[in-house]
Amino acid sequence: MAAAGARLRAFRLGLRAETIAVWLLRLKGWSILGRRFTEGTGEVDVIAVRGRTLAFVEVKARADFARAIEAVTPRQQARIRRGAEAFLARRPAYAGYVVTFDVILVAPRRLPQHLANAFGL
């Protein structure tokens, strides 16, 4: 029972962090194309576009930014890349766009931090 409560709290924290990330991106002029995109073994928290740049964004909420950035492991990066590939395969209109993999870090009592192009292809 305690494990289910912990999972629910983590899920809610993740949703709040994604909402914060979406608002940050909107304030920076990005349009949101999708949230919680999943296909096959790929998953992306937020997909955003600004001009001819398409960003696949991972959102991490932790007690501090150092722990948040450590949570973006190579395995997670691969999952995000697979999600990006699936998204682009179904939407050829974005084929000519510049693709970035961004991370938004969320920590209590801190403004969120947007790391553009946090990891490569």
C-alpha positions in Angstrom: 0.0 0.0 0.0 2.8 2.4 0.9 4.5 1.7 -2.5 1.3 2.6 -4.4 1.1 5.9 -2.4 4.7 6.7 -3.3 4.1 6.0 -7.0 1.0 8.3 -7.0 3.0 11.1 -5.3 5.8 10.7 -7.9 3.3 10.7 -10.7 1.6 13.9 -9.4 5.0 15.6 -8.9 5.9 14.7 -12.5 2.6 16.2 -13.8 3.2 19.4 -11.9 6.8 19.6 -13.1 5.7 19.1 -16.7 3.0 21.8 -16.3 5.7 24.2 -15.0 8.0 23.2 -17.9 5.2 23.9 -20.5 4.6 27.3 -19.1 8.3 28.1 -19.1 8.5 27.1 -22.7 5.4 29.1 -23.7 6.9 32.2 -22.0 10.0 31.7 -24.1 7.9 31.7 -27.3 7.6 27.9 -27.9 4.4 26.3 -29.1 3.6 22.9 -27.4 2.9 20.1 -29.9 2.5 17.4 -27.3 2.9 16.1 -23.8 3.7 12.6 -22.6 4.2 11.3 -26.1 4.8 7.5 -26.1 5.2 5.1 -29.0 6.8 1.7 -28.8 9.7 1.9 -26.4 10.1 5.7 -26.9 8.7 8.4 -24.6 9.0 12.2 -24.6 7.7 14.4 -21.8 7.1 17.6 -23.9 7.4 18.3 -27.7 7.7 22.0 -28.6 8.3 24.0 -31.7 9.7 27.6 -32.2 10.4 28.7 -35.7 12.1 25.9 -37.5 13.4 24.2 -34.2 11.7 21.2 -32.8 12.6 20.4 -29.2 12.1 17.0 -27.5 12.1 17.9 -23.8 12.7 15.7 -20.8 11.4 17.2 -17.5 13.1 16.2 -14.2 11.8 17.2 -10.8 14.1 16.5 -7.9 15.1 18.0 -4.5 17.9 20.0 -6.3 19.2 20.6 -9.8 22.2 18.3 -9.4 20.0 15.3 -8.6 17.7 16.2 -11.4 20.4 16.3 -14.1 21.9 13.1 -12.8 18.5 11.5 -13.4 18.8 12.0 -17.2 20.7 8.8 -17.7 22.1 7.5 -21.1 19.2 4.9 -21.0 16.6 7.7 -20.7 18.3 9.7 -23.4 18.0 6.6 -25.7 14.3 6.4 -24.8 13.8 10.0 -25.7 15.6 9.6 -29.0 13.4 6.6 -29.9 10.3 8.8 -29.1 11.7 11.5 -31.3 12.3 9.1 -34.1 8.7 7.7 -33.8 7.3 11.3 -33.7 9.2 12.4 -36.8 8.4 9.2 -38.7 4.7 9.9 -38.4 5.0 13.7 -39.1 7.1 14.2 -42.2 6.3 17.9 -42.2 8.9 18.3 -39.5 11.7 16.5 -41.4 13.6 19.7 -42.3 13.5 21.2 -38.8 16.5 21.5 -36.5 16.0 18.9 -33.7 17.2 19.5 -30.1 17.0 17.4 -27.0 16.4 19.7 -24.1 16.0 19.2 -20.3 14.0 21.3 -17.9 15.0 20.9 -14.3 12.5 21.6 -11.6 13.4 21.9 -7.9 11.4 23.3 -4.9 11.7 27.0 -4.3 13.7 27.5 -7.4 12.9 28.9 -10.8 13.0 26.0 -13.4 16.1 25.7 -15.4 16.0 25.1 -19.2 19.0 23.3 -20.6 18.8 23.7 -24.4 20.5 21.0 -26.5 21.4 19.1 -23.3 22.4 16.0 -25.2 23.0 15.1 -28.8 21.6 12.7 -31.3 
